[in-house]
Amino acid sequence: MADRARDPEALEKEIERTRQELARTIDALADRVNPRNVAQRGVARLKEEAGQVAATVGAMVVPVEGEDGEPGEVDRRVIVAAAGAVVVVTMLVLLRRSRKNRD
């Protein structure tokens, strides 16, 4: 029996450390699957991806030239429509990813 050489106090301390580590792991898992936290992470990821796509679209939008040859303004309706499309596409991508991760 290899265990008879172990000190009972040391064994109790090891059991306590293992119990504490297990409790921390369970708390971390509970935090990870908490619906509120999952939703917050999804929203944060959506905002980040939408910001990146909006920046890319904004860089592609070139102001039209005005009548006097000076750079004019981009029609705001075009920007709003593009931003809306970006948000919709980003949401669809995230929904698809989340469904894929569940399977």
SERO-4910 file (N, C-alpha, C, O; in steps of 0.05 Angstrom, whole numbers):
BEGIN
 pado doro    nc1    nc2    nc3   cac1   cac2   cac3    cc1    cc2    cc3    oc1    oc2    oc3
  Met    A     17    -24      0      0      0      0     18     25      0     31     30     20
  Ala    A     17     39    -22     34     63    -24     22     86     -8     37    104     -2
  Asp    A     -4     85     -2    -16    107     12    -10    108     42    -13    129     55
  Arg    A     -2     86     54      3     87     83     26    104     91     29    112    114
  Ala    A     44    111     71     67    128     77     58    158     77     74    175     85
  Arg    A     34    164     68     25    191     66     15    201     93      3    187    108
  Asp    A     22    226     98     13    238    123    -16    246    121    -25    258    101
  Pro    A    -32    239    141    -61    246    140    -66    276    137    -85    284    123
  Glu    A    -50    293    150    -53    322    147    -48    331    118    -63    347    107
  Ala    A    -27    320    106    -21    327     78    -43    318     60    -50    332     41
  Leu    A    -54    294     65    -76    284     49   -101    302     52   -114    308     32
  Glu    A   -107    311     76   -129    329     80   -125    355     66   -144    366     54
  Lys    A   -101    366     66    -95    391     52    -98    387     22   -109    405      8
  Glu    A    -89    365     12    -92    359    -17   -121    357    -25   -129    368    -46
  Ile    A   -137    344     -8   -165    341    -13   -178    369    -13   -195    375    -30
  Glu    A   -171    386      6   -182    413      7   -175    429    -18   -191    444    -29
  Arg    A   -149    428    -26   -141    442    -50   -156    432    -75   -165    448    -91
  Thr    A   -160    406    -77   -175    395    -99   -204    404    -99   -215    411   -119
  Arg    A   -215    405    -75   -243    414    -72   -246    443    -80   -265    451    -94
  Gln    A   -227    460    -72   -228    489    -79   -224    492   -109   -238    509   -122
  Glu    A   -206    477   -121   -202    478   -150   -227    470   -165   -234    482   -185
  Leu    A   -240    449   -156   -265    439   -168   -286    461   -165   -302    465   -184
  Ala    A   -288    473   -142   -308    495   -138   -303    518   -158   -322    529   -169
  Arg    A   -278    526   -161   -272    547   -180   -279    539   -209   -289    556   -224
  Thr    A   -273    514   -216   -280    505   -243   -310    505   -247   -319    513   -268
  Ile    A   -325    496   -227   -354    496   -230   -365    524   -232   -383    530   -248
  Asp    A   -354    543   -216   -363    571   -218   -357    582   -245   -373    597   -257
  Ala    A   -333    576   -256   -326    586   -283   -344    575   -304   -353    589   -322
  Leu    A   -351    549   -302   -370    537   -321   -398    549   -319   -410    555   -339
  Ala    A   -407    553   -295   -433    566   -291   -434    594   -302   -454    602   -314
  Asp    A   -412    609   -298   -410    636   -309   -410    635   -340   -422    652   -353
  Arg    A   -397    616   -351   -394    614   -380   -421    607   -393   -426    617   -415
  Val    A   -438    591   -380   -463    583   -393   -487    600   -383   -510    595   -391
  Asn    A   -482    619   -365   -504    636   -356   -516    651   -380   -501    664   -395
  Pro    A   -542    649   -384   -554    662   -408   -548    692   -410   -544    702   -432
  Arg    A   -548    706   -388   -542    735   -389   -514    739   -400   -509    757   -417
  Asn    A   -495    724   -390   -467    727   -399   -464    719   -428   -449    732   -443
  Val    A   -477    698   -436   -476    689   -464   -487    711   -482   -475    717   -503
  Ala    A   -509    723   -474   -521    745   -490   -503    769   -491   -500    781   -512
  Gln    A   -491    776   -468   -472    799   -468   -448    794   -486   -440    812   -500
  Arg    A   -437    770   -486   -415    764   -503   -423    765   -533   -408    775   -550
  Gly    A   -448    755   -538   -458    757   -566   -461    785   -575   -454    792   -598
  Val    A   -472    802   -558   -476    830   -566   -449    844   -570   -446    859   -589
  Ala    A   -430    838   -552   -404    850   -555   -391    842   -581   -378    858   -595
  Arg    A   -393    816   -587   -381    806   -612   -395    818   -636   -382    825   -656
  Leu    A   -422    821   -635   -437    833   -657   -428    862   -661   -424    870   -684
  Lys    A   -426    877   -639   -417    904   -641   -389    906   -654   -384    924   -670
  Glu    A   -371    889   -645   -344    889   -655   -343    883   -685   -330    897   -701
  Glu    A   -358    862   -693   -358    855   -721   -372    876   -738   -364    882   -760
  Ala    A   -394    887   -728   -408    908   -742   -391    932   -746   -391    945   -767
  Gly    A   -375    939   -725   -357    962   -727   -336    958   -748   -329    976   -763
  Gln    A   -325    933   -749   -305    927   -769   -316    928   -797   -304    939   -815
  Val    A   -340    917   -801   -353    917   -827   -360    946   -835   -356    954   -858
  Ala    A   -370    961   -816   -378    989   -822   -353   1005   -829   -354   1022   -847
  Ala    A   -331   1000   -816   -306   1015   -823   -297   1007   -851   -288   1024   -866
  Thr    A   -300    982   -858   -292    973   -885   -310    985   -906   -301    995   -926
  Val    A   -336    985   -900   -355    997   -919   -350   1027   -921   -351   1038   -943
  Gly    A   -345   1040   -899   -340   1069   -899   -315   1075   -915   -314   1096   -928
  Ala    A   -295   1058   -915   -271   1063   -931   -277   1059   -960   -263   1071   -977
  Met    A   -296   1042   -967   -302   1038   -995   -320   1060  -1007   -321   1064  -1031
  Val    A   -335   1073   -989   -353   1095   -999   -336   1119  -1005   -323   1130   -988
  Val    A   -338   1127  -1030   -322   1151  -1039   -342   1174  -1044   -362   1170  -1058
  Pro    A   -336   1197  -1032   -354   1219  -1037   -356   1226  -1066   -336   1226  -1080
  Val    A   -380   1233  -1075   -384   1240  -1103   -374   1269  -1107   -373   1285  -1088
  Glu    A   -367   1275  -1131   -357   1302  -1137   -380   1321  -1140   -400   1315  -1153
  Gly    A   -378   1345  -1128   -399   1365  -1130   -398   1379  -1157   -381   1373  -1174
  Glu    A   -418   1396  -1161   -420   1410  -1187   -396   1428  -1193   -389   1432  -1216
  Asp    A   -384   1439  -1172   -361   1457  -1176   -334   1442  -1176   -313   1455  -1176
  Gly    A   -335   1416  -1178   -310   1400  -1179   -299   1393  -1152   -280   1378  -1150
  Glu    A   -310   1404  -1131   -302   1399  -1103   -315   1373  -1094   -336   1365  -1103
  Pro    A   -301   1359  -1076   -314   1335  -1065   -340   1341  -1051   -342   1360  -1036
  Gly    A   -361   1326  -1057   -387   1330  -1045   -392   1311  -1023   -374   1296  -1015
  Glu    A   -416   1311  -1013   -424   1293   -991   -435   1267  -1002   -448   1267  -1024
  Val    A   -431   1246   -988   -444   1221   -996   -473   1222   -986   -478   1232   -964
  Asp    A   -491   1212  -1002   -519   1212   -994   -522   1196   -968   -515   1172   -967
  Arg    A   -533   1208   -947   -535   1195   -921   -553   1170   -923   -549   1151   -908
  Arg    A   -572   1170   -940   -590   1147   -943   -574   1122   -952   -580   1100   -943
  Val    A   -555   1127   -969   -538   1104   -978   -522   1093   -955   -520   1069   -952
  Ile    A   -511   1111   -938   -496   1102   -915   -513   1087   -895   -505   1066   -885
  Val    A   -537   1097   -890   -555   1084   -871   -563   1057   -882   -564   1037   -867
  Ala    A   -570   1055   -908   -578   1030   -919   -554   1010   -918   -559    986   -912
  Ala    A   -530   1019   -924   -507   1001   -923   -502    992   -895   -496    968   -890
  Ala    A   -504   1010   -875   -500   1002   -847   -521    982   -839   -515    963   -825
  Gly    A   -546    986   -847   -567    967   -841   -562    939   -853   -565    919   -839
  Ala    A   -553    939   -877   -546    914   -890   -523    900   -876   -523    876   -872
  Val    A   -504    916   -867   -481    905   -853   -490    892   -827   -482    870   -820
  Val    A   -508    905   -812   -517    895   -787   -533    869   -791   -529    849   -777
  Val    A   -550    868   -812   -566    844   -817   -548    821   -825   -551    799   -815
  Val    A   -529    826   -842   -510    804   -851   -494    794   -827   -490    770   -824
  Thr    A   -485    813   -811   -469    805   -787   -486    788   -768   -476    768   -758
  Met    A   -511    796   -764   -528    780   -746   -533    752   -757   -533    733   -742
  Leu    A   -537    750   -783   -541    724   -796   -517    707   -793   -519    683   -787
  Val    A   -493    718   -796   -468    703   -793   -465    693   -765   -458    670   -760
  Leu    A   -471    710   -745   -469    702   -717   -489    681   -710   -483    662   -695
  Leu    A   -513    683   -720   -534    663   -714   -525    636   -726   -529    615   -713
  Arg    A   -515    637   -750   -506    612   -763   -483    599   -747   -483    575   -743
  Arg    A   -464    616   -738   -442    605   -722   -452    593   -695   -443    572   -687
  Ser    A   -471    607   -682   -481    597   -657   -496    570   -661   -494    552   -644
  Arg    A   -511    568   -682   -525    543   -687   -505    520   -694   -509    498   -685
  Lys    A   -484    527   -708   -464    508   -715   -449    498   -690   -443    474   -688
  Asn    A   -444    517   -671   -430    510   -646   -447    492   -629   -436    475   -614
  Arg    A   -473    495   -630   -491    478   -613   -492    449   -623   -496    431   -607
  Asp    A   -488    446   -649   -490    418   -660   -466    402   -654   -465    378   -663
***
